[in-house]
Amino acid sequence: MRPGLIIEGIGCVKCAEAIEEEFIAKSTVEEIFSGIHKKMMFVHISKNVTRKSFLSSLMDVPLLLKEIIEAAHCHCCREIHFDFPAG
């Protein structure tokens, strides 16, 4: 299964868990693989959900990630990057 969103720069478990909790609550997200050792998270699209619906549900990604990092008062996860790979 190919991820619909890749988040890079997650340096701590606290932020990774908070991000996972927020994203898994979305109906368009099936699962999240957290590769914290590589500072990456892979968000997978739910089956039977179109890519357009998935992208629409995640339009708030920049704001959401910023809020999570600020709420955690985290200093190691300030350089977060995300990508919606083509597919």
MOCOR-V926198 format. One record per pair of residues at least 12 apart in sequence whose C-alpha atoms are under 7 Angstrom apart, sorted by the first residue. I is the first residue (numbers start at 1). GAP is how many residues later the second one is. Records with the same first field share a line. If there is no record, write none. Layout:
I->GAP  GAP
This chain:
2->42
3->39  40  41  42
4->39  40  41  80  81
5->37  38  39  77  78  79  80
6->35  36  37  76  77  78
7->33  34  35  73  74  75  76
8->31  32  33  72  73  74
9->30  31  68  70  71  72
10->26  29  30  67  70
11->25  28  65  66
15->53  54  57
18->50
19->49
20->12
28->17  18  21  26
29->14  15  16  17
30->14  15  16
31->12  13
32->12
